[in-house]
Amino acid sequence: MKVAGTSHHDDARLACEAFVARWPNLISDIPSEPAINHAVSCAMAAGLSINPSELALPAIVVGVNEKTASEPTAV
């Protein structure tokens, strides 16, 4: 069941907390379906040489900030 936050920032925080709570056993509540990998499509649009078959591959994109880049175990 989706729990709505009070803002986009709050929704993102809740999503991150749900992701971390399930790590490393990432089982989705959403049935799988064909999808497009937006990270790959952005890389292709930027001119990077990417195999087009990667458009259909799942990916995990992790954001990094200054604190986690210098101290990866910091939360």
Backbone bond lengths (Angstrom), bond angles and torsions (degrees), N, CA, C in turn:
res aa  C-N    CA-C-N  psi(-1)  N-CA   C-N-CA  omega(-1)  CA-C   N-CA-C  phi
1 M - - - 1.443 - - 1.524 109.06 -
2 K 1.326 116.58 131.40 1.456 121.20 -179.70 1.518 110.12 -75.31
3 V 1.297 115.05 134.38 1.456 121.57 173.68 1.522 106.32 -109.35
4 A 1.319 117.12 117.12 1.459 120.78 -177.05 1.519 111.12 -84.43
5 G 1.330 114.16 138.23 1.447 119.88 173.82 1.516 109.85 -85.37
6 T 1.308 115.59 -177.97 1.460 119.93 -179.35 1.521 112.46 -92.19
7 S 1.349 116.82 -7.53 1.459 121.05 179.88 1.526 108.25 -156.44
8 H 1.312 116.20 171.39 1.468 120.51 176.49 1.531 109.56 -60.12
9 H 1.324 116.70 -41.78 1.466 121.49 178.76 1.533 110.15 -60.29
10 D 1.310 116.93 -43.07 1.460 121.81 -179.97 1.532 110.63 -66.14
11 D 1.343 117.42 -41.03 1.464 120.79 176.09 1.525 110.67 -60.66
12 A 1.330 116.97 -42.31 1.470 121.17 179.32 1.522 110.85 -64.24
13 R 1.317 117.22 -41.21 1.469 121.09 178.06 1.518 110.55 -62.34
14 L 1.332 117.52 -44.88 1.465 121.55 179.15 1.526 110.87 -62.86
15 A 1.335 116.76 -40.03 1.467 120.31 178.10 1.523 111.02 -63.50
16 C 1.320 117.20 -42.66 1.469 121.12 178.21 1.525 111.18 -63.73
17 E 1.322 117.14 -41.06 1.457 120.53 178.75 1.526 111.01 -64.40
18 A 1.332 117.42 -39.72 1.460 120.99 177.75 1.525 110.74 -65.97
19 F 1.335 116.65 -40.11 1.463 121.47 178.09 1.523 110.34 -61.27
20 V 1.322 117.25 -49.52 1.471 122.00 -178.13 1.528 110.50 -63.79
21 A 1.325 117.86 -38.00 1.462 121.36 -178.79 1.529 111.70 -63.82
22 R 1.331 117.34 -27.91 1.467 121.09 -178.03 1.525 113.11 -96.66
23 W 1.317 117.68 -10.13 1.461 121.31 -176.94 1.523 109.54 -64.59
24 P 1.313 123.33 138.25 1.460 127.45 0.57 1.526 113.43 -93.83
25 N 1.329 118.68 5.41 1.467 121.23 -179.03 1.523 110.01 -90.68
26 L 1.311 115.71 77.04 1.461 120.88 -173.84 1.527 110.84 -80.28
27 I 1.315 115.30 93.20 1.459 121.41 176.89 1.525 106.83 -111.25
28 S 1.316 115.60 123.26 1.456 120.71 -175.70 1.522 112.05 -82.86
29 D 1.327 116.09 148.63 1.459 121.88 172.24 1.522 111.01 -82.65
30 I 1.323 116.61 -10.30 1.454 122.32 -175.63 1.525 108.98 -101.51
31 P 1.332 118.26 126.19 1.468 119.99 178.61 1.527 110.42 -58.54
32 S 1.318 115.84 141.86 1.466 119.33 -178.76 1.523 110.45 -68.19
33 E 1.308 115.20 150.08 1.460 122.70 178.26 1.517 107.26 -156.88
34 P 1.328 116.25 161.23 1.471 117.69 177.87 1.527 109.84 -57.11
35 A 1.309 115.62 138.66 1.455 119.90 -177.28 1.519 110.03 -142.86
36 I 1.310 115.84 170.28 1.456 121.49 175.12 1.526 107.91 -115.47
37 N 1.303 115.39 136.70 1.456 121.64 179.30 1.529 107.12 -84.13
38 H 1.324 116.15 105.85 1.462 120.12 -175.82 1.526 112.50 -70.08
39 A 1.326 117.58 -28.24 1.470 119.87 176.40 1.523 109.74 -64.05
40 V 1.333 116.90 -42.75 1.466 120.73 179.09 1.525 110.34 -68.45
41 S 1.341 117.33 -41.74 1.467 118.74 -179.49 1.530 110.67 -64.22
42 C 1.321 118.21 -35.61 1.468 121.29 176.94 1.531 110.69 -67.30
43 A 1.326 116.22 -42.21 1.463 119.67 178.66 1.525 110.62 -62.49
44 M 1.338 116.89 -40.40 1.467 120.65 177.85 1.533 110.35 -65.26
45 A 1.332 117.00 -42.37 1.463 120.93 179.38 1.521 111.41 -63.46
46 A 1.340 116.18 -29.27 1.467 121.20 179.16 1.528 111.57 -79.69
47 G 1.343 116.40 -3.60 1.458 119.74 176.50 1.518 115.25 96.64
48 L 1.328 117.49 4.50 1.460 119.40 178.73 1.533 109.91 -72.57
49 S 1.302 116.37 150.05 1.460 121.55 179.82 1.530 108.50 -83.98
50 I 1.323 116.21 104.04 1.461 122.71 -176.89 1.522 108.54 -125.69
51 N 1.330 116.58 137.03 1.460 120.93 175.29 1.526 108.16 -66.23
52 P 1.336 118.52 122.28 1.471 120.91 -177.38 1.526 113.81 -56.74
53 S 1.324 118.68 -23.82 1.476 120.21 179.67 1.530 111.01 -65.24
54 E 1.341 117.14 -19.95 1.466 120.57 179.62 1.531 112.30 -71.02
55 L 1.334 117.62 -13.94 1.461 120.81 178.03 1.527 111.87 -59.54
56 A 1.326 117.25 -28.52 1.465 120.95 -177.40 1.529 112.92 -97.25
57 L 1.334 118.35 1.64 1.458 121.15 -178.18 1.524 110.90 -89.15
58 P 1.338 117.30 139.91 1.466 119.48 177.30 1.523 110.61 -70.80
59 A 1.309 115.47 155.87 1.467 120.33 179.19 1.519 109.41 -147.55
60 I 1.307 115.10 155.13 1.451 121.24 171.04 1.519 106.23 -114.98
61 V 1.309 116.55 121.13 1.456 121.66 178.18 1.519 106.79 -105.68
62 V 1.316 115.54 124.78 1.454 120.95 -177.53 1.517 109.10 -114.40
63 G 1.317 116.75 128.25 1.453 121.09 177.52 1.521 110.45 -81.17
64 V 1.298 116.03 146.60 1.459 121.77 179.70 1.519 108.12 -127.62
65 N 1.313 115.51 136.22 1.449 118.65 173.40 1.524 108.53 -117.35
66 E 1.304 117.24 177.78 1.463 121.42 -175.18 1.534 112.02 -57.70
67 K 1.331 117.39 -40.24 1.464 120.36 -177.88 1.531 111.89 -67.81
68 T 1.345 117.77 -46.77 1.454 119.53 -178.20 1.530 112.15 -73.04
69 A 1.330 117.62 -25.63 1.452 120.21 177.43 1.536 110.77 -70.38
70 S 1.316 117.62 -36.04 1.455 120.44 -179.15 1.527 112.26 -88.11
71 E 1.331 116.73 -22.92 1.461 121.80 -179.73 1.534 108.05 -141.41
72 P 1.359 117.76 82.85 1.479 121.31 -170.97 1.520 115.62 -56.61
73 T 1.326 118.75 -23.08 1.463 118.85 -179.07 1.515 112.89 -88.51
74 A 1.324 117.45 -3.12 1.461 120.83 179.52 1.525 109.76 -70.06
75 V 1.298 116.42 138.32 1.470 120.25 177.52 1.510 109.53 -119.52
